[in-house]
Every structure is written in structure tokens, then in C-alpha cells.
Amino acid sequence: MASDPRAEAALALHRFGFGPRRDSIAAIAGDPRGALLAELNRPEAGRVAAPDLMGSGEAARAVFDFRAERQARLKREARAKKEAAEQGMAAAQDNAMEPNANAAAGKPEPNGQAQELPRQIFLAEAQVRIDAALATEIGFVERLVWFWSNHFCISADKIVSMAGAYEREAIRPYVLGRFADLLMAVEGHPAMLFYLDNVGSIGPNSVAGLNRDRGLNENLAREILELHTLGVRSGYTQHDVTHLANVLTGWTWLPLVDNPDRGGEFVFNKRMHEPGEQVVLGRRYPDNGVEQGRAVLADLARDPATAQHIAGKLARHFVADEPPPTLVEKLAANFRDTDGDLKALAATLIAAPEAWTPARDKLKPPSEWIVASLRLTAARPPIGPTVGAQNLLGEPLWRPPAPKGFADEAAAWVGGLSERLDIANRLAGQLPDADDPFALLDDGLGPLASKETRESIARAASRQQAIALLLMAPEFLRR
């Protein structure tokens, strides 16, 4: 454990937060642990004020309408051109008429701004997320939001309209509550049901299954057991996957195509639900509709294997790729003893001496490194380039490669360090000339800065190079 209060403060900011802003180290040096705990106890911790953002259902309907109207417009244009050709009209006359028709109807041109509605929604959500990380004093709660969002990940590649709203609706309100409530909110959210194909999962013996000759999809059930709760090699079987999938039939959404006012919202469709009792992990669950699924999720949330799985992931995320077993056991015990109280779990992490080891072997993933660089330098580039930088570094926002989420081990991110250097150079070149590299060094690392790092910055050929070297220093790259 660091004996220097400033070193401990710097460690707290890098390991549990998003890195220091200017003067952050001095601000919490008196009681770093107390400052972290204070973030947990702030009113509305984890939530964001975003009155201008659409809810998930509203966003899904807006994108559906946008795409449907675009498709209709393109068909209308194709029909008009065909009719003009048949009537022997010149192409120039056809082109002259169509823009006026669009203007009269209040429709944007194909290359106009409305073509970007899905991206507009995505970038507006991304801006709120980045702003929250930049504005927070330390960022411990925001880091927890990002942790749980990755644990219960969905992909914007499959449902771009809901990617940001899902995090606001299903993750943020529950991030310091009970794990059972978080689990319920996530698995019942339309974005998760769509991402893991449960919206079309039909019980083979249900009314819809018999009439449509369609059947079960096990994706959501499998990922709940393997990734979200118990973890791999925890004792569940294929029988449990199938029966949980049966339990979750009927957990779907109102189709967008014929529900202009409520499409994209959760609904339990009893005609799709597999009838009868189901047995999951040796427990019997009577067929009582949507409550059957809620009962299974509640029991999974309290399973000792879930406690162990979550404890290991949390310790690995914040402390080390191979976390101390004593730390994992402390977290697992707290999870079991508090019925999955996530605020108590976070407080236990902060209180554990093993979490404060001076060894810093965790490599910040690209998203955290980008935010840390922006916090220290006070740079505020547009959200488009910020998201683009994450794409370049291999961690595109809300686009994990698989339901497992992005990797949380150093080996996954070592290969992108040369690209980070390019971004660091560009960022450093955009800073005001008044920014002093050594002042930034003290603000960003303080006592954590090694002799080698200080010497390399002193030998830099330019101010821009010195700041880039700071952002690429091993002490700044690691948690």
C-alpha cells in the first residue's frame, strides 16, 4: 500500500476512476478512500440528466419510420423515373420535378441530414456518456456503469437505435442497487431481447408455436447462465439451458411494423409462451406466465456461483488480470451476505487492502485511456472524432465482438499501442501553447511518475512530443 497520500490519491484516480483532472490528486489526497465512498453515496449516482434523449422504444420507432419513409421515397422515385421513361420524358425534366415534390411534402433530400438519423441518435447518446465521465470528480461510479454495461452488453451493430438508451434505462438506475433488480431490468429490456434473439423465441407447444410451426431460440438463456450469472463450468447443463429458454418464451416486444405508438416496448405474449412447469438447476417453476421467468432470474441472482463469478470479474476489472484470491473471496462473501447489494460490494472493494497494491499491471482499455487523456488535458474534441478514436483502437462504442463483451485483460490491448501514440500526438498538437508538460505530469501522475518517465519528458524535442510521451507513459497507460 502506498504510504504517500498523494501517491495513494493518484492510484485511486487511475485504478478506480478515469484518471486525474488538473488538481484532482491534491483534492482527494486527504482521504482517497473516503472520496471514493462519497461518490457511491451521492444522490442519483450513476444516472445522467438527458431530457432531450429518446427512450429506447421511441428511438426504435423513429429509426424504423425513418428507414421505412426512405425506402418508400426511393420506390416512389424509381416509379416516377420508370413512368417518365415510358412516356418519353427527358431525364432532366424528371430530376427537376422530384425535389419540389420532396419540399412540398416536407421530406429531406436523400443526401440530407435526415439520412443520418440513426447516427444522430447514437452520437447524442455517446456525448452524454463521455460528458458524464469527463465531469465526474473521480469516476468510480461511472466506471461501475461501464463495467456492468460491458458485462450485460448488447451491440449497436444489431440495434443501433437502442444502444445508448439501454445503458441509461437498464444499467444506470440499478448500478448501486441489488444485482437481482439489475438482472431483471437487463434481461427484460427490449434491446437485450432483440440482441439475443428472444423476441422471436416461441414455445414449441405454445399456441403460436403450433400454429406457426416455429420454435425455440436458446441464445438468451445460454448467455444468462454462462455470462450474466453463474459463469462457465458452474454446473448447469444443456437441460437447464433448454428449460430456461422455455421459461423465457413470450418475453418479447411489440413489433415495430404494426405498432406505430408502442412498437419496440416490452410485452409478455402468452400465446408464445411454452406451457407447463419447467425445471432449472433442480428447482421446479410452475407456469404462471411472466412470473415464471422472474422467479428463475431471482434464484440465479442469489446462487453462490453467481456471487463467485461476479466477484472474480469485478476484481479482475479493477485490480489485476489475476486478482488476489483473498480479494475475490471477500467480494463473493459480501455478495452472498448482502443479497447482491452492489453498493456494498463496491464499498468492500475499496476497503480491501488487496485492492490497493502498488503494482499496476492492468492496461487501460482504449475507451478509458481516451477519457483519461481528455480529463488531464481538458481537451474537448467533437464527439464524432472521439468515437472514431475508439473505433481505431479496437473498442468501438457499444459494439462488442460477442455477447461476452470486450476483453478485460492487458493482452487484448497491447497491440494497439502504436495507434494510441498517433492519437496522443494529434491531441497534444491541439492543446494551447500555455500548457506545460511538467505541470501536466504532476497533475496526471504525481508521485506515480517514474524517474525514467520524467527524464524522457525532459529530453523531448518539443512541447507536443513531451505531452504525447506523458499520455503514453506506462504509469498513465495502466490502472
C-alpha positions, -999 to 999 in steps of 0.1 A, spaced: 0 0 0 13 34 -9 24 54 21 25 88 4 -11 103 5 -6 119 -29 6 86 -44 -25 68 -29 -47 96 -43 -32 92 -78 -36 54 -75 -72 58 -66 -79 81 -96 -62 58 -121 -74 24 -107 -109 32 -96 -117 63 -117 -110 78 -151 -77 94 -141 -70 128 -127 -82 162 -139 -60 191 -130 -56 194 -92 -76 161 -87 -47 145 -68 -44 173 -43 -82 174 -39 -86 139 -26 -51 133 -10 -65 138 25 -88 108 22 -87 89 -11 -109 60 2 -134 84 17 -136 103 -16 -144 71 -35 -171 61 -9 -185 96 -12 -192 90 -49 -212 59 -40 -234 79 -17 -241 109 -39 -278 113 -48 -287 100 -82 -252 84 -85 -249 67 -119 -277 85 -135 -274 111 -162 -297 141 -169 -307 136 -206 -341 151 -211 -335 155 -248 -327 119 -255 -353 95 -266 -363 64 -247 -355 30 -263 -389 24 -277 -393 59 -291 -358 57 -307 -366 24 -323 -398 37 -337 -381 68 -350 -354 48 -368 -380 24 -382 -401 52 -395 -370 69 -410 -360 38 -428 -395 30 -440 -400 65 -453 -367 64 -471 -375 31 -487 -409 44 -498 -393 76 -512 -367 56 -532 -395 34 -546 -416 64 -554 -386 80 -572 -379 47 -591 -416 45 -601 -416 81 -613 -385 76 -634 -400 44 -649 -432 63 -658 -412 91 -672 -392 68 -694 -423 51 -706 -438 84 -715 -407 95 -733 -399 123 -709 -364 137 -706 -344 128 -675 -337 164 -668 -375 171 -665 -378 142 -641 -350 155 -619 -364 190 -619 -398 178 -605 -387 155 -577 -370 180 -554 -401 202 -555 -423 172 -545 -400 165 -516 -400 201 -505 -438 203 -507 -441 172 -486 -416 184 -460 -392 155 -469 -354 159 -468 -333 150 -498 -317 116 -499 -283 131 -491 -297 154 -465 -292 154 -427 -321 131 -420 -302 103 -437 -281 103 -406 -309 99 -380 -296 66 -366 -261 81 -363 -275 113 -347 -292 92 -320 -261 72 -314 -238 102 -312 -262 121 -289 -261 91 -265 -223 88 -268 -220 125 -260 -239 121 -227 -218 91 -218 -185 108 -224 -196 141 -208 -205 121 -176 -171 105 -175 -153 139 -180 -174 158 -155 -171 134 -125 -146 142 -98 -131 107 -97 -153 85 -119 -157 54 -97 -195 51 -102 -191 58 -139 -165 31 -141 -191 7 -125 -216 18 -151 -192 9 -179 -183 -24 -161 -219 -35 -159 -227 -23 -194 -199 -45 -207 -209 -74 -185 -245 -72 -198 -235 -60 -233 -256 -56 -264 -244 -44 -298 -253 -13 -318 -244 -33 -349 -276 -51 -343 -298 -25 -327 -282 10 -331 -314 28 -320 -314 14 -285 -277 11 -277 -274 42 -256 -309 41 -242 -304 6 -230 -275 17 -208 -295 46 -194 -326 26 -187 -314 -9 -177 -279 -2 -162 -276 32 -147 -307 31 -124 -296 -2 -108 -258 1 -108 -258 7 -70 -289 -13 -62 -294 -51 -59 -280 -74 -85 -314 -92 -88 -330 -59 -99 -302 -51 -123 -305 -86 -138 -343 -83 -141 -340 -49 -158 -314 -61 -183 -330 -94 -193 -364 -79 -198 -352 -49 -218 -362 -49 -255 -326 -43 -266 -314 -74 -249 -343 -95 -260 -336 -84 -296 -298 -87 -294 -300 -123 -282 -330 -132 -305 -355 -138 -278 -382 -116 -294 -388 -145 -319 -384 -174 -295 -416 -194 -294 -425 -223 -272 -429 -254 -295 -461 -264 -277 -475 -229 -273 -505 -216 -293 -482 -196 -316 -457 -224 -319 -483 -249 -330 -500 -225 -354 -468 -211 -369 -447 -242 -368 -418 -223 -353 -398 -229 -322 -373 -221 -295 -342 -199 -295 -318 -206 -267 -293 -177 -271 -306 -156 -243 -310 -185 -219 -274 -197 -226 -258 -163 -221 -278 -157 -189 -263 -188 -174 -228 -187 -189 -221 -149 -189 -246 -130 -169 -249 -151 -137 -234 -185 -129 -204 -184 -153 -188 -213 -173 -181 -246 -156 -205 -238 -128 -226 -270 -130 -255 -261 -153 -264 -284 -182 -279 -283 -216 -312 -293 -199 -311 -261 -178 -304 -240 -209 -334 -255 -228 -357 -252 -198 -347 -216 -191 -353 -209 -228 -388 -223 -224 -393 -201 -194 -384 -170 -214 -406 -177 -243 -431 -149 -246 -406 -123 -234 -407 -102 -265 -415 -67 -278 -444 -52 -297 -434 -54 -334 -423 -21 -349 -440 -27 -382 -476 -25 -370 -473 -7 -337 -465 30 -345 -472 41 -309 -459 13 -288 -436 -7 -310 -403 -17 -295 -416 -19 -260 -415 -50 -238 -446 -72 -238 -452 -107 -224 -471 -126 -251 -487 -156 -235 -495 -171 -269 -458 -176 -275 -451 -189 -240 -443 -226 -236 -469 -241 -213 -462 -261 -182 -438 -265 -153 -401 -261 -160 -371 -274 -140 -340 -252 -139 -310 -262 -118 -331 -288 -100 -358 -263 -90 -394 -265 -102 -411 -234 -115 -449 -235 -121 -463 -220 -153 -475 -186 -140 -467 -165 -171 -441 -138 -169 -436 -145 -132 -421 -179 -141 -391 -161 -157 -388 -136 -129 -387 -163 -103 -358 -181 -122 -338 -149 -125 -343 -141 -88 -329 -175 -79 -300 -172 -103 -291 -138 -88 -288 -155 -54 -269 -185 -65 -234 -189 -49 -219 -195 -83 -232 -161 -94 -215 -145 -64 -182 -161 -73 -185 -152 -109 -193 -115 -103 -166 -112 -76 -139 -126 -99 -149 -102 -128 -151 -72 -106 -117 -79 -90 -101 -86 -124 -115 -54 -139 -102 -30 -112 -71 -47 -97 -53 -74 -117 -57 -98 -146 -51 -125 -120 -67 -109 -89 -57 -120 -54 -79 -150 -44 -84 -134 -9 -99 -103 -26 -122 -124 -48 -134 -143 -17 -141 -111 2 -162 -98 -26 -181 -131 -31 -188 -133 6 -202 -98 6 -223 -105 -24 -238 -135 -7 -242 -119 27 -259 -87 14 -282 -104 -12 -263 -89 -40 -261 -53 -27 -239 -37 -54 -232 -5 -34 -220 -27 -5 -199 -47 -30 -182 -16 -43 -175 -4 -8 -160 -38 1 -137 -35 -29 -125 -1 -17 -120 -13 18 -99 -43 9 -61 -38 13 -56 -62 -17 -73 -36 -40 -46 -11 -32 -15 -30 -42 11 -5 -57 17 -30 -86 -2 -16 -116 -3 -43 -143 -38 -36 -157 -37 -19 -191 -64 7 -195 -86 -3 -225 -89 23 -252 -121 40 -240 -107 46 -205 -74 58 -219 -91 83 -242 -112 97 -214 -82 99 -191 -63 118 -217 -92 143 -222 -96 147 -185 -60 156 -179 -55 179 -209 -90 194 -207 -93 189 -245 -129 186 -257 -129 173 -293 -163 168 -311 -180 135 -302 -175 121 -338 -137 120 -337 -138 107 -301 -160 78 -311 -138 74 -342 -107 71 -320 -123 42 -301 -131 25 -334 -95 29 -345 -82 14 -312 -104 -16 -315 -130 -9 -289 -159 7 -308 -185 21 -285 -214 -3 -277 -201 -27 -304 -185 -57 -286 -174 -85 -308 -196 -111 -290 -220 -114 -261 -191 -119 -238 -182 -82 -242 -148 -66 -246 -118 -84 -231 -106 -72 -197 -70 -84 -198 -39 -65 -208 -30 -89 -236 -61 -78 -256 -50 -42 -259 -12 -43 -262 -14 -45 -300 -29 -11 -303 -3 10 -286 12 24 -318 -23 38 -327 -25 53 -293 7 71 -299 -7 86 -331 -38 98 -312 -17 112 -284 4 132 -308 -27 146 -325 -43 155 -292 -11 171 -279 -8 192 -310 -42 207 -304 -35 219 -269 -29 256 -260 8 266 -261 5 276 -224 1 240 -213 33 230 -195 42 193 -199 57 192 -164 26 207 -148 5 181 -166 29 154 -154 24 165 -118 -13 167 -123 -17 134 -141 7 112 -122 22 130 -93 44 106 -73 35 77 -96 57 92 -123 90 72 -125 124 87 -129 125 73 -165 92 90 -174 104 123 -160 137 120 -179 120 111 -212 97 141 -210 127 164 -201 145 151 -232 115 156 -256 123 176 -287 91 197 -284 63 205 -261 39 185 -282 62 154 -280 66 158 -243 28 158 -237 24 128 -261 51 109 -241 32 117 -209 0 102 -223 19 72 -234 39 67 -202 35 33 -187 22 49 -155 -5 67 -174 -15 37 -196 -21 15 -166 -47 13 -138 
